[in-house]
């Protein structure tokens, strides 16, 4: 057998793993970037971020596929593609709003449970088989989320201190921290539903739906925002927040994920979960509370356990795979 033929898939998997890891690193800076913005209206942030991310992804499609193929991709999205767009619009909007009420650590750690929420949704809707190990991981993730969502506020109520949300972000009190945590849970559920859609319809391309979702979030935010004026410095941060954090991260992910098993891609994606709170702690001194640490560790442990089991069951990715 030709030695080059044998090493080609290995080289492709290495490239794919690197690209997916870099996408996770790019996404992990989202919370830290948002904390640099002193914009009172979150919808203004959603507007500019969605616009910049949508334009970046549209440019990526035009560069990769050309104008005619790009137009064809949008025209042939169908209902599954529109569901992906809807999910991306809701999730990207809720992320900006959620981190204005709760810690970045809470948001990214709750989102880490997406693969297991997807397994639960697939079982409910389509009766897909769920192994005993997966059930254990699902229960652990739900327990971890419950600790993160209810732990801090419950401790505060028991202590008779509801007015101060230590580490809740943006000066939020505990009732508003609850709201931010619930929005983070909504993000995880929406992304899980999007995951189920893309798995049930493997021909659905993620990038057109993601770009359409960004433009949809931008359009909706335009109807809600009190204004669009920002300072030159904020404009620069918003560009990085949208084009590079969200758009480039997505472009790296969809390019690399087609070269490696999906469980391996999800496992590499946990880098976002682990790095996100670190950047915010380093750059902004936002240290998560004990309930976040405990709940987050439970979620991460369950996720890594589940993905390790899934990776063993998956066959290696082919040398040439369909683009997502």
Secondary structure as the mmCIF struct_conf table of DSSP 4:
data_model
#
loop_
_struct_conf.conf_type_id
_struct_conf.id
_struct_conf.beg_label_comp_id
_struct_conf.beg_label_asym_id
_struct_conf.beg_label_seq_id
_struct_conf.end_label_comp_id
_struct_conf.end_label_asym_id
_struct_conf.end_label_seq_id
HELX_RH_AL_P HELX_RH_AL_P1 UNK A 3 UNK A 28
TURN_TY1_P TURN_TY1_P1 UNK A 29 UNK A 29
HELX_RH_AL_P HELX_RH_AL_P2 UNK A 30 UNK A 35
TURN_TY1_P TURN_TY1_P2 UNK A 36 UNK A 36
BEND BEND1 UNK A 40 UNK A 40
HELX_RH_AL_P HELX_RH_AL_P3 UNK A 42 UNK A 75
TURN_TY1_P TURN_TY1_P3 UNK A 76 UNK A 76
HELX_RH_AL_P HELX_RH_AL_P4 UNK A 78 UNK A 98
TURN_TY1_P TURN_TY1_P4 UNK A 99 UNK A 101
BEND BEND2 UNK A 102 UNK A 102
HELX_RH_AL_P HELX_RH_AL_P5 UNK A 104 UNK A 111
TURN_TY1_P TURN_TY1_P5 UNK A 112 UNK A 113
HELX_RH_AL_P HELX_RH_AL_P6 UNK A 114 UNK A 126
HELX_RH_AL_P HELX_RH_AL_P7 UNK A 132 UNK A 159
TURN_TY1_P TURN_TY1_P6 UNK A 160 UNK A 160
BEND BEND3 UNK A 163 UNK A 163
TURN_TY1_P TURN_TY1_P7 UNK A 166 UNK A 167
BEND BEND4 UNK A 169 UNK A 169
TURN_TY1_P TURN_TY1_P8 UNK A 170 UNK A 171
HELX_RH_AL_P HELX_RH_AL_P8 UNK A 174 UNK A 200
BEND BEND5 UNK A 201 UNK A 201
TURN_TY1_P TURN_TY1_P9 UNK A 202 UNK A 203
HELX_RH_AL_P HELX_RH_AL_P9 UNK A 206 UNK A 224
BEND BEND6 UNK A 226 UNK A 226
HELX_RH_AL_P HELX_RH_AL_P10 UNK A 232 UNK A 239
HELX_RH_PI_P HELX_RH_PI_P1 UNK A 240 UNK A 248
HELX_RH_AL_P HELX_RH_AL_P11 UNK A 249 UNK A 257
TURN_TY1_P TURN_TY1_P10 UNK A 258 UNK A 259
BEND BEND7 UNK A 260 UNK A 260
HELX_RH_AL_P HELX_RH_AL_P12 UNK A 262 UNK A 284
HELX_LH_PP_P HELX_LH_PP_P1 UNK A 287 UNK A 289
HELX_RH_AL_P HELX_RH_AL_P13 UNK A 290 UNK A 313
BEND BEND8 UNK A 314 UNK A 314
HELX_LH_PP_P HELX_LH_PP_P2 UNK A 315 UNK A 318
BEND BEND9 UNK A 319 UNK A 320
#
